[in-house]
Amino acid sequence: MLIKAIRYITLFLIFLNFPGWVLDNFNPILSSALSYLSFGLTLLYFILAKEWNFNSWLLLLGLVYFGISSLSGQIYLPDLITYMIIIIKYFILIIGGYIMLRHTSKKEIFYFLLIGALSVFLQMFVFYNKAQDYGRYSGFYLNPNSLAFICMMGYGLTYGLKTKLRTWGQIIFTFIGFLTFSRTFIVVWLLMNLISIRLSLKNIRVLAIGLGLFIGLLTFNAFLPKSNPRLEAMANILEGNNTNTKKLEEGGRSDTWAAYYPALLEKPFFGNGYGSFAGGGIAGRVGPHNAYLKVIGEAGIITLLIMILMFGKMTYQSAINFLKKPYLLLMIVSLDLFLLANHNFFDSGYVLFFIMWLQIQLNKNENSTINNNNNNR
């Protein structure tokens, strides 16, 4: 019972980004305590579980990334103690968290994601004064694009659940995903629905329901606590008015990426060092909004190749098992595309937890296939 309680508390703190939300809404002392509690409980779970299984991909990626990036440049490195804490936190997450996630089911992940997604209403109606001025909502995740990612993963996961949970989950994650006004979410949501038609033509109904929700949001956007320029631009297009549509093009990722290309081309093999491709680094205040670009920019092409091989293997394994377990491909494709538009990776607990949990599900498939082949001989 104790070990289960430790697992649930840790998953709550990490999957819901709760320490970060507490920092934004209450005080840094409580937030810091909750953050260190999450790492302490992760390590404690590993000790109590007494299982010696490790995630070789993330171990290798972490060793290479931190090793090369710390040697490639010194100017953007934090002080030694801070840097060591960052490294220790990463390895605690991927070692202790990997064991914890081996004991976590689809349904448990679903409920944590559901709570995280529904936190948007807490922001909208209770902590409204904390909502961003531009009318995008993020719940516990503080960043609308991060909440959009949670909704992507939750939506993909519903294809591994029973009908009733699947239907309600799809409606909730779709609607809240639209509230983030994330262009990445809209593109990935459409892609997931098109892929799901391969499973059954009946899934066209899900696409139709989602489009109905989106049109309803455009029509009744005046009832939201804060208007959003992107939503207003989309509503104008729906009404046949093409004014103010430039809001949909502002903040495009390609322009952000381009600011980092000169530094990338200058040191492509070993990178520019840890922190150089973060906000305030080599290309100014804004980060690259691309995890792949950040990795190669800070730690060079070898580190990027390890990362691409890891995600390539995951995508391939999920694709060949698509008809049996469609949620794996949908979630992994969502993860792959999200990292093209977001640079938080090594310091994002829930991103790392998703990667590990998906790898565990894929390994179960692989082991099941091997056992079936041995039994048939």
Buried (B, 14 or more C-beta within 10 A) or exposed (E): EEEEEBBBBBBBBBBBBBBBBBBBBEEEEEBEEBBEBBBBBBBBBBEEBEEEEEBEBBBBBBBBBBEBBBEBBEEBBEEEEEBEBBBEBBBBBBBBBBBBBBBBEBEBBBBBBBBBBEBBEBBBEEBEEEBBEEBBBBBBBBBBBBBBBBBBBBBBBBBBBEEEBBBEBBBBBBBBBBBBBBBBBBEBBEBBBEBBEEEEEEBEEBBEBBEEBBEEBBEEBEEBEEEBBBBBBBBBBEEEEEEBBEBBEEEEBEEBBEEBEEBBEEBBEBBBBBBBBBEEBBBEEBBBBBBBBBBBBBBBBBBBBBBBEBBEEBBEBBEEBBEEBBBBBBBBBBBBBBBBBBBBBBEBBBBBBBBBBBBBBBBEBEEEEEEEEEEEE
